[in-house]
Amino acid sequence: MLRQLYVFSLLIFIFASCNISKNSEEKNVKWDANLTVEENVANQVVAFQNDSLFPFLDDLAKTRSVIMLGESGHEDVTTQEIKNDMVLYLAKKGGYSVAFEGYPFLTCYLLSNKEYSSLTKDWGIDAGPYKWTSSMYSGMRGYLNQNINVFGIDVYAGFYDIKAVHLMLDKYFKEFPVQIEWEKLERYYYLKFITEPTKNSVPSLSIAAQLELVDMINIISNYTLYIIDKEGKSIDLEAILQWVRIVNTNFSCNKLYETNIDISNNPTITTLPFRNRDSQMAENVIWLTDHFPKDRFTVWLANYHGVKDISQTIYPADSLMYSIHQCAAEGVYNKLRNKLYSLAFTSLNYKGKVVNPGAFELAIAKKTGDSPYAFVDFESLRFVDGFRDKEFEAAMIKKKKGRWLYMFDGVYYIRDQNVLP
């Protein structure tokens, strides 16, 4: 018996050794001590001559339930165009829905719900005076018309959120009456969360009115819990409860826009609200994967939100902001592990904007012979001897050094980036 066990163990060891050897050969990853870290990582690049080749997505679509697509700057037009192509590619190849940073959770949830399509068919035609709203709803409709469900993962309020709650609860009012001043609630919600404050503005609502708004939201929350107790859970009711959590988070983030401060250069004031936002975004992604277990999601966000561990880099040198902060991808990764893939985007040249490339971007340009597009899989390098724990300079979140192999799973490189004027 012991001999049989020994032979069996030996066979397992040989099989595992062969597999390790085979995997190493397939990766063909070798560290060259004569090169910089940036050059060693860039040596693993796969170059493309056009922007419609995504062979790496084929492998990811087989194994990942969430694929995050970043962007160095929201004004990066070329990145947005390529990400759109990737969204369509993944939707066709792997049935992925798309979830957006900046898009409201509940409004998008109802727009993607066929049960309510006759009631939401005109949503977006009159969604406020701001350009971003018309652009957002146009983008949503574009994907929905191609049978791609669109979800929102942000804390930002939606123009139709209160209408959405009203529609979802309407079926219960006759049997379980409740007093809610819907018109007042919609007006307060709009003034608090949706109107764009101007410079030197004051909050649109008094503290007393904001407390009244909170109380009305709480009535909805308690009523929803009551209905669940009487009728049982439903995905609509669970979506309302998640929306209530998002509204509560939005109070901390929205306050930043009601004061005359530079939100980019006041980390002592902004770090915790921003952390609240990212943590809620992560929770919203997890909510989607929990409540749509058969679905998969492409998540459209900034590189910054797609970082799996922002503490792996430091910027600026005298700030602990990145140690305090936690990005959305970190929360998702802690739950999904290797079911998540976070892809950053970076560029060498910017047309219309001054951005200094890092040594990594320069190394890719040198290695690829100035190819217009390229991809590097960080995940396959992360634990390889030589690469492991190395810092290098890149410009995926402004130019800085970091252990980028732990922050993202891969990077898509665009040589020439067009930006919005």
C-alpha positions as CSV (number, residue, x, y, z in Angstrom):
1,M,0.0,0.0,0.0
2,L,2.8,2.4,0.9
3,R,4.6,1.5,-2.3
4,Q,1.5,2.2,-4.3
5,L,1.1,5.6,-2.5
6,Y,4.7,6.4,-3.3
7,V,4.4,5.6,-7.0
8,F,1.2,7.6,-7.2
9,S,2.8,10.6,-5.5
10,L,5.8,10.3,-7.8
11,L,3.6,10.4,-10.9
12,I,1.8,13.4,-9.5
13,F,5.1,15.2,-9.0
14,I,6.3,14.3,-12.5
15,F,3.1,15.5,-14.0
16,A,3.2,18.8,-12.1
17,S,6.8,19.3,-13.0
18,C,6.0,18.8,-16.7
19,N,3.2,21.2,-16.5
20,I,5.4,23.9,-14.8
21,S,8.0,23.3,-17.5
22,K,5.4,23.5,-20.2
23,N,3.9,26.7,-18.8
24,S,7.3,28.3,-18.6
25,E,8.0,27.4,-22.2
26,E,4.7,28.7,-23.3
27,K,5.3,32.0,-21.6
28,N,8.9,32.1,-22.8
29,V,9.6,34.8,-20.2
30,K,13.2,35.5,-19.6
31,W,14.7,38.3,-17.5
32,D,17.7,40.1,-19.1
33,A,19.9,41.6,-16.4
34,N,21.4,44.0,-19.0
35,L,18.1,45.7,-19.6
36,T,16.1,48.1,-17.5
37,V,12.9,46.9,-15.8
38,E,10.8,48.9,-18.3
39,E,12.7,47.2,-21.2
40,N,12.3,43.8,-19.7
41,V,8.5,44.2,-19.4
42,A,8.2,45.8,-22.8
43,N,10.1,42.7,-24.3
44,Q,6.8,40.8,-23.6
45,V,4.8,43.1,-25.8
46,V,2.4,41.9,-28.6
47,A,2.2,44.6,-31.3
48,F,-0.7,45.3,-33.6
49,Q,-0.9,47.4,-36.7
50,N,-4.6,48.2,-36.4
51,D,-7.0,48.9,-33.6
52,S,-9.5,46.1,-34.2
53,L,-7.3,43.1,-33.2
54,F,-8.0,41.8,-29.7
55,P,-6.8,38.2,-29.6
56,F,-6.0,38.6,-25.9
57,L,-9.7,39.2,-25.2
58,D,-10.5,35.7,-26.6
59,D,-8.7,34.1,-23.8
60,L,-10.1,36.4,-21.2
61,A,-13.6,35.8,-22.3
62,K,-13.2,32.2,-21.5
63,T,-12.4,32.7,-17.8
64,R,-13.3,36.2,-16.6
65,S,-16.7,37.3,-15.3
66,V,-15.6,41.0,-15.0
67,I,-13.2,42.7,-17.4
68,M,-12.3,46.3,-16.5
69,L,-11.3,48.7,-19.3
70,G,-9.5,51.8,-18.1
71,E,-8.5,55.0,-19.6
72,S,-5.7,57.4,-18.6
73,G,-7.9,60.5,-19.1
74,H,-11.6,60.8,-19.7
75,E,-10.9,63.1,-22.6
76,D,-8.8,60.4,-24.5
77,V,-10.9,60.0,-27.6
78,T,-8.8,57.2,-29.2
79,T,-9.0,55.2,-26.1
80,Q,-12.8,55.6,-25.9
81,E,-13.1,54.5,-29.5
82,I,-11.1,51.4,-29.0
83,K,-12.9,50.6,-25.7
84,N,-16.2,50.8,-27.5
85,D,-14.9,48.3,-30.1
86,M,-13.8,46.0,-27.2
87,V,-17.2,46.3,-25.6
88,L,-18.9,45.3,-28.8
89,Y,-16.3,42.5,-29.4
90,L,-16.8,41.0,-25.9
91,A,-20.6,41.3,-26.2
92,K,-20.5,39.3,-29.4
93,K,-17.8,36.9,-28.3
94,G,-18.7,36.3,-24.7
95,G,-22.1,37.8,-24.0
96,Y,-20.8,40.6,-21.8
97,S,-23.0,43.5,-20.6
98,V,-21.4,46.8,-20.0
99,A,-21.3,48.8,-16.8
100,F,-20.1,52.4,-16.6
101,E,-18.4,54.7,-14.2
102,G,-20.3,57.9,-14.2
103,Y,-23.6,56.2,-15.0
104,P,-26.4,56.1,-12.4
105,F,-27.2,52.7,-10.9
106,L,-31.0,52.7,-10.7
107,T,-31.9,54.6,-13.9
108,C,-29.7,52.2,-15.9
109,Y,-31.1,49.2,-14.1
110,L,-34.6,50.1,-15.3
111,L,-33.5,51.0,-18.8
112,S,-32.0,47.5,-19.2
113,N,-35.0,45.8,-17.8
114,K,-37.4,44.7,-20.6
115,E,-40.3,44.5,-18.1
116,Y,-40.3,48.3,-18.0
117,S,-39.3,49.1,-21.6
118,S,-42.7,50.5,-22.6
119,L,-42.5,52.9,-19.6
120,T,-38.9,54.0,-20.1
121,K,-38.9,54.3,-23.9
122,D,-38.8,58.1,-23.8
123,W,-36.2,58.4,-21.0
124,G,-33.2,60.5,-22.1
125,I,-35.1,62.7,-24.5
126,D,-35.5,65.3,-21.8
127,A,-32.9,64.6,-19.2
128,G,-31.8,68.1,-18.1
129,P,-29.9,71.0,-19.7
130,Y,-26.4,69.5,-19.5
131,K,-24.5,68.1,-22.4
132,W,-23.2,65.1,-20.6
133,T,-26.7,63.8,-19.9
134,S,-27.8,63.8,-23.5
135,S,-24.5,62.1,-24.5
136,M,-24.9,59.5,-21.7
137,Y,-28.4,58.6,-22.7
138,S,-27.5,58.5,-26.4
139,G,-24.7,56.1,-25.6
140,M,-27.0,53.9,-23.5
141,R,-29.5,53.7,-26.3
142,G,-26.8,52.8,-28.7
143,Y,-25.8,49.7,-26.7
144,L,-29.4,48.8,-25.8
145,N,-30.4,48.8,-29.5
146,Q,-27.7,46.2,-30.0
147,N,-29.1,44.0,-27.2
148,I,-26.3,44.9,-24.8
149,N,-27.5,45.6,-21.3
150,V,-26.1,48.8,-19.8
151,F,-25.6,49.3,-16.1
152,G,-24.3,52.1,-13.9
153,I,-21.9,51.5,-11.1
154,D,-21.3,55.0,-9.8
155,V,-22.7,56.9,-6.8
156,Y,-24.0,59.7,-9.0
157,A,-27.7,60.2,-9.1
158,G,-29.8,59.5,-12.2
159,F,-32.2,61.9,-13.6
160,Y,-34.9,59.2,-13.5
161,D,-34.1,57.5,-10.2
162,I,-37.2,58.6,-8.4
163,K,-39.4,57.7,-11.3
164,A,-37.7,54.3,-11.3
165,V,-38.4,53.7,-7.6
166,H,-42.0,54.8,-8.1
167,L,-42.5,52.4,-11.0
168,M,-41.0,49.5,-9.2
169,L,-43.1,50.0,-6.1
170,D,-46.3,50.9,-7.8
171,K,-47.5,47.3,-8.0
172,Y,-47.6,47.1,-4.2
173,F,-49.3,50.4,-3.3
174,K,-52.9,49.1,-3.6
175,E,-52.4,46.2,-1.1
176,F,-49.8,48.0,1.0
177,P,-50.6,51.7,1.0
178,V,-47.8,54.2,1.9
179,Q,-47.7,58.0,2.0
180,I,-44.8,59.4,-0.1
181,E,-44.7,62.9,-1.5
182,W,-43.3,61.9,-4.9
183,E,-43.2,65.3,-6.5
184,K,-41.5,66.9,-3.5
185,L,-39.1,64.0,-3.3
186,E,-38.2,64.3,-7.0
187,R,-37.7,68.0,-6.7
188,Y,-35.4,67.7,-3.6
189,Y,-33.5,64.9,-5.2
190,Y,-32.9,66.8,-8.3
191,L,-31.8,70.0,-6.5
192,K,-29.5,68.1,-4.2
193,F,-27.8,65.6,-6.5
194,I,-28.4,66.6,-10.2
195,T,-28.2,70.3,-10.7
196,E,-24.7,71.4,-11.5
197,P,-23.4,73.9,-8.9
198,T,-21.7,77.0,-10.2
199,K,-18.5,78.4,-8.8
200,N,-18.9,79.9,-5.3
201,S,-22.3,78.2,-5.1
202,V,-24.1,77.2,-1.9
203,P,-26.0,73.9,-1.5
204,S,-29.2,74.0,-3.5
205,L,-31.2,72.8,-0.4
206,S,-31.2,74.0,3.1
207,I,-30.1,71.6,5.8
208,A,-33.8,71.3,6.9
209,A,-34.8,70.3,3.4
210,Q,-31.9,67.9,3.1
211,L,-33.0,66.2,6.3
212,E,-36.5,66.0,4.9
213,L,-35.0,64.4,1.7
214,V,-33.1,61.8,3.9
215,D,-36.3,61.0,5.8
216,M,-38.2,60.4,2.5
217,I,-35.5,58.1,1.3
218,N,-35.6,56.2,4.6
219,I,-39.4,55.8,4.3
220,I,-38.8,54.2,0.9
221,S,-36.1,51.9,2.4
222,N,-38.3,50.8,5.3
223,Y,-41.3,50.3,3.0
224,T,-39.2,48.1,0.7
225,L,-38.0,46.0,3.6
226,Y,-41.7,45.7,4.7
227,I,-42.7,44.5,1.2
228,I,-39.8,41.9,1.3
229,D,-41.1,40.7,4.6
230,K,-44.6,40.3,3.3
231,E,-44.0,39.2,-0.3
232,G,-40.4,37.9,-0.3
233,K,-37.3,39.1,-2.1
234,S,-37.2,40.2,-5.8
235,I,-34.4,41.7,-7.8
236,D,-36.3,45.0,-8.1
237,L,-36.7,45.3,-4.4
238,E,-33.0,44.4,-3.9
239,A,-32.1,47.1,-6.5
240,I,-34.0,49.7,-4.5
241,L,-32.2,48.8,-1.3
242,Q,-28.9,49.0,-3.2
243,W,-29.8,52.4,-4.5
244,V,-30.5,53.7,-1.0
245,R,-26.9,52.7,0.0
246,I,-25.7,54.6,-3.1
247,V,-27.7,57.7,-2.2
248,N,-26.2,57.6,1.3
249,T,-22.7,57.4,-0.2
250,N,-23.5,60.2,-2.6
251,F,-24.1,62.6,0.3
252,S,-20.4,62.4,1.2
253,C,-19.2,62.8,-2.4
254,N,-21.7,65.5,-3.5
255,K,-20.6,67.8,-0.7
256,L,-17.3,68.3,-2.4
257,Y,-19.1,69.9,-5.4
258,E,-21.1,72.2,-3.2
259,T,-18.0,74.0,-1.9
260,N,-15.5,76.2,-3.7
261,I,-12.4,73.9,-3.4
262,D,-10.0,72.5,-5.9
263,I,-10.9,68.8,-5.6
264,S,-7.7,67.7,-7.4
265,N,-5.3,69.3,-4.9
266,N,-6.9,69.0,-1.5
267,P,-6.3,65.3,-0.5
268,T,-6.9,65.9,3.2
269,I,-10.5,66.9,2.3
270,T,-11.2,64.7,-0.7
271,T,-9.5,61.4,0.1
272,L,-12.2,59.9,2.3
273,P,-15.2,60.9,0.1
274,F,-13.3,59.6,-2.9
275,R,-12.6,56.3,-1.0
276,N,-16.3,56.1,-0.2
277,R,-17.1,56.5,-3.9
278,D,-14.7,53.8,-5.0
279,S,-15.8,51.4,-2.3
280,Q,-19.4,51.9,-3.3
281,M,-18.5,51.4,-7.0
282,A,-16.9,48.1,-6.0
283,E,-19.9,47.1,-4.1
284,N,-22.1,47.9,-7.1
285,V,-20.1,45.7,-9.4
286,I,-20.3,42.9,-6.9
287,W,-24.1,43.5,-6.6
288,L,-24.4,43.0,-10.4
289,T,-22.4,39.8,-10.3
290,D,-24.4,38.4,-7.4
291,H,-27.8,39.3,-8.8
292,F,-27.0,38.4,-12.4
293,P,-24.9,35.2,-11.8
294,K,-25.2,34.0,-15.4
295,D,-24.1,37.3,-16.8
296,R,-20.6,38.8,-17.4
297,F,-19.6,42.4,-17.4
298,T,-17.3,44.8,-19.2
299,V,-16.7,47.7,-16.8
300,W,-15.8,51.1,-18.4
301,L,-13.9,53.3,-16.0
302,A,-10.7,55.3,-15.5
303,N,-7.4,53.6,-15.0
304,Y,-7.4,55.0,-11.5
305,H,-10.5,53.2,-10.5
306,G,-9.3,50.0,-12.1
307,V,-6.2,49.8,-9.8
308,K,-6.2,46.6,-7.7
309,D,-3.8,48.1,-5.1
310,I,-3.1,51.8,-5.3
311,S,-0.7,51.7,-2.4
312,Q,1.8,50.0,-4.7
313,T,2.7,53.5,-6.0
314,I,3.3,56.8,-4.3
315,Y,2.4,60.2,-5.6
316,P,3.1,62.8,-4.6
317,A,6.2,61.8,-2.6
318,D,5.1,63.6,0.6
319,S,1.5,62.3,0.6
320,L,-0.1,59.2,2.2
321,M,-3.2,59.6,0.0
322,Y,-2.6,56.4,-1.9
323,S,-2.1,54.4,1.3
324,I,-5.5,55.8,2.6
325,H,-7.4,55.3,-0.6
326,Q,-8.8,52.1,-2.0
327,C,-9.8,51.9,-5.6
328,A,-12.9,50.2,-7.0
329,A,-11.0,47.3,-8.5
330,E,-9.5,46.4,-5.2
331,G,-12.9,45.7,-3.7
332,V,-13.9,43.7,-6.7
333,Y,-10.7,41.7,-6.7
334,N,-11.0,40.8,-3.0
335,K,-14.3,39.1,-3.9
336,L,-13.7,37.7,-7.4
337,R,-10.0,37.1,-7.5
338,N,-9.0,35.7,-10.8
339,K,-12.5,36.1,-12.2
340,L,-11.5,39.8,-12.6
341,Y,-9.1,41.2,-15.2
342,S,-8.2,44.9,-15.0
343,L,-6.8,46.4,-18.3
344,A,-5.1,49.8,-18.2
345,F,-4.6,52.0,-21.2
346,T,-1.6,54.2,-21.8
347,S,-0.2,56.3,-24.7
348,L,3.1,57.7,-26.0
349,N,2.0,60.8,-27.8
350,Y,-1.0,63.1,-27.1
351,K,-2.4,65.4,-29.8
352,G,-3.6,68.6,-28.1
353,K,-2.4,67.9,-24.6
354,V,1.1,67.8,-22.9
355,V,1.6,64.5,-21.2
356,N,5.0,63.2,-20.4
357,P,5.4,59.5,-21.3
358,G,7.1,57.2,-18.8
359,A,10.1,55.0,-19.5
360,F,7.7,52.1,-20.0
361,E,5.9,53.8,-22.9
362,L,9.2,54.7,-24.4
363,A,10.4,51.1,-24.1
364,I,7.3,49.8,-25.9
365,A,7.8,52.3,-28.7
366,K,11.4,51.1,-29.1
367,K,10.6,47.4,-28.9
368,T,7.7,47.5,-31.4
369,G,9.4,49.6,-34.0
370,D,6.9,52.4,-33.4
371,S,3.9,50.1,-33.8
372,P,0.6,52.1,-33.3
373,Y,-0.9,49.5,-30.8
374,A,0.3,46.9,-28.4
375,F,-0.6,44.8,-25.4
376,V,1.3,43.5,-22.5
377,D,-0.1,40.9,-20.1
378,F,1.2,41.8,-16.6
379,E,-0.5,38.8,-15.0
380,S,1.8,36.4,-16.7
381,L,4.9,38.3,-15.5
382,R,3.8,39.1,-11.9
383,F,5.5,36.2,-10.2
384,V,8.3,35.4,-12.6
385,D,11.8,35.6,-11.2
386,G,13.4,38.9,-12.1
387,F,10.1,40.7,-12.7
388,R,8.6,39.9,-9.2
389,D,8.3,43.0,-7.0
390,K,10.1,45.3,-9.4
391,E,9.2,49.0,-9.7
392,F,9.2,50.8,-13.0
393,E,8.2,54.1,-14.4
394,A,4.9,54.4,-16.4
395,A,2.3,57.0,-17.2
396,M,-0.9,55.1,-16.7
397,I,-1.9,57.3,-13.8
398,K,0.3,60.3,-14.5
399,K,4.0,59.6,-14.7
400,K,5.3,57.8,-11.7
401,K,7.1,54.7,-10.4
402,G,5.1,51.8,-9.1
403,R,4.8,48.0,-8.9
404,W,2.5,48.1,-11.9
405,L,2.4,44.4,-12.3
406,Y,0.4,44.2,-9.1
407,M,-1.8,47.2,-9.9
408,F,-3.2,46.0,-13.2
409,D,-3.5,42.7,-15.0
410,G,-2.4,44.1,-18.3
411,V,-2.0,47.2,-20.4
412,Y,-3.2,48.3,-23.9
413,Y,-0.8,50.8,-25.5
414,I,-1.8,53.4,-28.0
415,R,1.1,55.3,-29.7
416,D,-0.9,58.4,-30.8
417,Q,-3.7,59.5,-28.6
418,N,-6.3,62.1,-29.8
419,V,-7.9,64.1,-27.0
420,L,-10.9,66.3,-26.7
421,P,-10.2,70.0,-27.3
